[in-house]
Amino acid sequence: MPIGELRALQRDRLRAVVKRAYDMVPYYRKSFADAKLRPEDIKSLDDIRRIPFITKTELRQGYPFGMFAVPMERIVETHTSSGTTGKPVVAGYTRNDIDLWSEVMARALSMAGATEKDIIQNCYGYGLFTGGLGVHYGGHRIGATVVPISAGNTKKQLEIMLDFQTTLITCTPSYSLYLAEVAEEEGVDLRKLSLKAGCFGAEMWTEKIREEIERRLNLLALNIYGLTEIIGPGVAHECPEKCGLHIFEDHFYPEIISPETLEVLPDGERGELVLTTLTREGMPMLRFRTRDITALRREPCSCGRTLVRMERITGRSDDMLKIRGVIVFPYQIEKAILEMKGIEPHYQIIVTREHHLDEVEVQVEMSKKLFSDEIRKIEELRRKIEKSIEEAIGLRAKVSLVEPKSLPRSEGKAKRVIDKRQLS
Amino acid sequence: MKVKQISVFLENRKGRLYEVLNVLAAEQINIRALSIADTADFGILRLIVPDPDAAKRILEKGGFTVKENNVIAIEVPDRPGGLVSVLKALQDADINVEYLYAFVAKSHKDAIVVIRTENNDGALKALKKGEVKVLSSEELYSM
């Protein structure tokens, strides 16, 4: 779509959604009143900056159905966020919302090359988590064959992958590597199966992990992004050019703000992603602070799509660690570790405070390739990792080598940081 | 005449050595000699066993990180200064010793020393020149 037309469409949709949210959701009526704002004040896309932000906290206060903008009889489905930090956020979908979700997920899967001939093994969990059903609806819209195997039961996953000749898989990046590990143990060569692409998301990962996945599974590994508060997976997806995720901005309007000043930042600058749903009926979100750290890029993409791209998520504004006053994102440590050849991408960061001083310990799994019978060589390796981390974050971290497969592997989101400081 | 040695990575965690030895015991692997090198965080268990390939397989199956490499086993006269002459031979040839450990075999009057150097071939030559008795795998395992 030409940019001019897209902007006009976004503007019209924004005005409509602002009015709907204001009319139907008491929360928005109050937040607009507090900001001395009326829905008709929002005329252009730039006016969006006048709308107050909304965060998970406000959404939780509306638990369970307080944020819905339609009567319950029009809600046909609900999902919730994981609720690991308190009451979950409940998302409500109308029939049109499910339609919208199917549409954006179909676009996402198509970017990975999915057609009606493909067999999609959907290893995202089915249930309250949006991953499973999101992919499911998108697959249906395309006409592909969806195998709703859901998460877990890795041996069964491998069996199905072999027997059905699965062509596309959808799961978390860490689970795909776990699959590869189990396949190796079982003597199954994943590289020789029919897999051609995978849509990996629901947790942060890096280019190094992508290389590792592509090498071990012999497929095109693409990044998918989404969140329950907005719709679930299908907010943005990478095209095979792998230069950022195209945001489906005709439905989801992105902004980047500084998490500290809350000012909107120019394109290309890294900050927190804020999203506004332009077409959601069940639960419109106006300027939702995602806490995800990224940057927007509008240079044309070689794939031909005009949709804005967001960079791979590199952190969460709330997992930002402040260690001895220095801001550290776990991905910086991850990158430093993965730059060392032969190290498995499994690690854990432990932050403690002893005698009023923050200490960082990074546990890294020893690999067969790097193990030596000589202490000197292992110590050299350990120091090399420490140096690489110090260069990346500007702080000394203690590296401990632990036994392979001893760090927790989760079948959902991998827990990388354990903060043992009791700061609050 | 090099001898195969098995090394196992040990995380500094309670009961880990026990687990390694338990796995070997369950498979009836007898240990001829062992040494543990340790740092504050981890250790390396080094083993001489009659069937190193089988031991490696068993340990890997048990989830351990294992490496096989060559060491030299020699006989050292059981008297003061016995080891000195051996080390002199290596020093004269400018060969560094990474580590060594000793044990006594029940059917043997001399002590056995396992040596790991950076350059095993050079070390073997030097030991031969210094008239040190180097043991073959067969001799070592049959003790």
Interface residues (C-beta under 8 A of the other chain):
Chain A: M366 S367 K368 F371 S372 D373 E374 I375 R376 I378 E379 R382 S400 L401 V402 E403 P404 K405 S406
Chain B: Q5 S7 F9 L10 E11 R13 R16 A37 T39 D41 F42 I44 R46 G63 F64 T65 V66 K67 N69 E98 Y99 R116
